[in-house]
């Protein structure tokens, strides 16, 4: 058991799902899954590893998570999983080969039925181990990877080599098929589930909201534009800074862009971002906040939640959480896909849960923000409420857990019929 503090204990909803599957006899033929991930620090993949552990352990199966240690180790063990420390974040070929040997040993000693990789460096070692052990290999895609050259494309291709390739959204599934020609029958769309008991506006007290606003130094009449996610170039924080400058030029007052996310210090991007803030004169409307534990309160503070992603992001858990908190959202056309955020022209204005703008276009983002703020408060509230109804109906934890277990059973040879998770190719 890890000595690290648990950042998020299993919810009442998760416990209920686990008991339901256990009572249904899902574990009559237990499956052992070796989940391989570069790091358990933060991000969609790390959260996904915790979710998979909860679903498997709750249904009486066994989840072994191999990864570099991080703050979510305690979440894995609290969810009923077993943690094995392994430096799977390295892309050094010698280290990757050594990791493959370690995974082979774990798979053999623990009699693993499936190896499931949630990151590229880890996936290469996991693929070798699965090949050597003769057991199924799975991968999960949480975002689109950049392919600057042929070497990067070859490196990324490991994520398309799974016996089953799990995509977080239809957008990512289409990208996998387009780039690598992966047959549709090998691709399964399996979104993340959201704890709707935790992300419920009715469950967040006024005191929690006021405490968050005080932490950020936000006045009562200030419009908060919330941007969540790690400080990475692909998240498009620089686009937001430029849009903030345009909003000031357009005369918009009393707004604040709050960036909430971890900065791992692995790139120069944060420094470049600060330089941009200084050069655009937006220091007064940009706040780079520390990572927040009480994210429901953070969303409740926001007038709008924005994703300005400049690379395909797939599902984007934060955007689903924001809608669960009844917040209107604005996303780029490379951020959360149309199955996550309902925007024109895909749906009429009467059904929208947010707005969309061309990726990288700060002028369009500024215009979209102005359009949203020009709407009456009641209209914005209706958009937010519609967003909650949408995600509650389409990201149901019970259904996603059932699909996850069915998929593992199918690939491990425990079920004759494959689950109905195969996406259909889009019609142009």
Residue, then its C-alpha position, 0 to 999 in steps of 0.5 A: x500500500x502506498x504511503x501517498x495521500x489519496x487525492x480523490x477517494x472512490x465516490x458513493x456512485x462508484x461503490x454502488x456500481x461496484x456492488x451491482x456488478x459483484x452481485x450480478x456475478x461478473x467475477x465468476x471467471x476473474x480476469x487479471x489485467x496488467x494496466x501499463x501507464x507512463x506516470x500516475x501524476x495527472x492527466x486523462x490517462x492517469x485518471x483513466x487508469x484509476x477508473x479502470x481499476x475501480x471498475x475491474x476491482x469492483x466487479x471482482x477482477x484483478x487490476x495490476x497497475x505498473x507505472x512511475x509513482x505519482x500522486x494517484x498511486x493512493x487512488x489506485x490502491x484505494x480502488x482495489x488495485x495493486x501498484x508496481x513501480x516501474x519507470x515506464x515514462x522513459x523513451x530510452x530504448x534500453x530502458x524500454x527493453x528493460x521494462x519489457x523484461x519486467x512486464x514479462x516477469x509480472x505477466x508470468x508470475x501474476x498470470x495476467x490475461x490482458x496487458x492494457x497500455x495507456x501511453x506510448x513509451x509504456x506501450x512499446x514495452x507492453x507490446x513486447x511483453x504481450x507478444x512474448x507471453x502470447x496474451x492480448x494487447x490493448x491500447x487506449x487513446x486519450x488524445x491525438x498525437x502530433x506527427x511532426x516527422x516519420x520518426x514521430x509517426x513510427x513512435x506513435x504507431x504503437x498505440x494503433x497496434x492493439x488487438x483492440x484499440x480504445x478511443x475516448x471519442x468518435x473524433x479520436x476513433x476517426x483519427x486512428x482509422x485515417x492515420x493508420x488504417x486500423x480496421x473499424x472492428x478493432x476500434x472501440x469507442x469507450x468514453x470516460x465516466x464522470x462522477x455526477x454525484x461529485x460534479x453536481x451544482x446542487x452539491x457545491x455550497x456557496x461557501x466553497x464557491x466564495x472560498x475559491x473566488x477569494x483564492x483567485x482574487x475575483x470580485x463579485x461582478x467579474x466574469x471568470x473564463x476558466x481554462x483547465x488542463x496541464x500547461x502545454x502548448x497543445x492546450x492552446x493557452x497562448x490562444x486564450x492570452x491573445x483573445x484576452x488582449x482582443x477582448x480588452x481592445x473591444x472594451x470588455x471589462x470585468x473579466x478574468x481568465x484563470x488557468x488551472x493546471x499543472x506545470x511540470x516544467x518539462x518545456x519552455x512553454x510556461x516561460x513563453x506564455x508569461x512573455x506573451x502575457x507581458x507583451x500583450x499587456x494582459x497581466x491584469x486579466x490573466x491568472x495562473x492558479x495553482x492546481x485545484x483539488x475542489x474542481x466542482x467549486x472551480x467550475x461553479x465559479x466560472x461564467x464559461x469554461x474554455x478549451x482552446x486546444x490546437x491538437x485533437x483532444x478527443x473527449x476532454x474530461x474537463x469539458x464533460x465535468x464543466x457541463x455536468x456542473x451546468x457551465x456553458x462551454x466554448x471549445x475549438x474544433x480540435x477540442x471536445x468532439x460533437x458527441x461531447x459538446x452540442x454546437x451549431x450547425x450540428x444542432x439548432x440553437x435551441x439544443x446547444x450546450x456550448x459554442x465552437x471556434x476554429x482552432x488557433x484563431x484568437x479573433x474567433x475565440x474573442x468574438x465567441x466569448x463576446x457572443x456568449x457574454x451578450x446573451x441574457x443570464x437566463x439564456x446562458x443558464x439554460x445552455x448550462x442546464x442543457x449541458x448537464x442533461x446531455x452529459x448525464x444521459x450520455x456518460x453514465x457510469x453504470x453503462x460505461x462500466x458495463x461496456x468496459x467489463x464486456x470488452x475485457x471479457x471479450x478480449x480475454x476469451x471469456x465471452x463468445x460475443x463481442x460488445x457492441x462498441x465498434x464505431x461506424x465510419x463517418x459519412x462525408 
